[in-house]
Amino acid sequence: MKKILDFRKAKESNLHEFFSKFAKSILTFVALLPAAGLTIILGKIIGPLGLGQIKASAKVFNQIGGVIETVGWAAFSHMGLLFAVAIGGTWSKNRYGGSFAAAFAYFILL
């Protein structure tokens, strides 16, 4: 006779709770990355690839596009800090305190 798998006990285990919290923290971190990518593309469109090619206003659009692109790259260059803040904020009872402690620990360990 075949055994029927019972997943009710698995949902009550500590391992399920651990992976559930970990997945929640990863999702908060991953939700930021598409927005950062769109900001980079927007900076490229405003800057050298799009409006920056107009000779009359190239300098202004290239500077504005460069600033917007730099904001987008900031999320990718500080990925470790963002991951630490997401983990600290998700896994602690006090979200703000956990996020601050994670950011503080990240800067201490640098």
N, C-alpha and C positions, 0 to 999 in steps of 0.2 A: 504494500500500500504506500502511496506517495505521502510524503510529509508536507504539510502546508506551512509555509513560512509565516511567522508572526512578527511583524515589525513594530508592534505596540511597545514591546520592551525596549527596542532600540531607540525609540523616541524619548524614553525616560532616562536614558543613560547619560553619563557625563561626557562621553565622546560626541554624542549628538549635540549637546549643548555647546561644547567647544567649537565644533565645526560650524554651527549655526552663528555663533558670535563672530568667528573668523570671517565667514562669508559676508556677514553684514558690514564688517569693517572694510573688507575689500571692495564691496559695492559702493560704499561712500567715497572711497578713494578713486575708483574707476569712473565714477560719474563725472569727475572733474576733467578727466583727460580729453574727452571729445570737445568740451568747451575750450580747452586750451589749444587744441588743434585747429578749431575754427577761428580762434583769435589770431593764430599764426597766419593762416590763409588770408584772413581779412587784412592783416598788416601787409602781406605781400601784394594783395590786389590794390590796396590804396597806394602802396609805395612803388617799388621799381617795376612791377609787372603790369600795372594798370594805369592809374591816374598819374603816376610819377613820370610817365613817358611824354606827357604834355609839356612842351618846353617852357611855356609861360609860367607855369606853376609847379615845375618839377621839384624845386628845392623844398617847398612847403609840404607837398604830398609825400615826398620821400622821408622827411623828418617825422611826420605824423604816422606814416606806415611803419617806420622803424620803431617808434615808441610802442605802437600796438603789437607789433611782432615780438618785441622784447618782453612785453607782459605775458604773451603766450608761452614763450620759451622759459619763463621763470617757473612755471608749473613743472615742466619737464626737468629743469636743472635742479630743482629742490624736491625731487620725488621722494627721497628718503625722509625728509622732514614731514611731508604731507602724509606719508604712510605711517609714521610714528604718531602723528596727531590723530589720525583716523583710528588706529588701534587703541591708543590711550583713551580717546573719547568714547569709543564703543564698549570697551571692556570694563570701565569703571562705573561705579554707582553715581558719582558726581561727574557729569560729562565735561564740564568746563575745567574742573580741577584736574581730571585725568588728561585732558588735552594739553593743559599748561605744563603738567609734570612731564609728559612725553616730549614736548618741545624743549623744555629745560634740559632734560636728560640728553636729548639729541645734540644740543649745543655744547653740553659739558663733554660729551664723548667725541666731539669733533677735534 
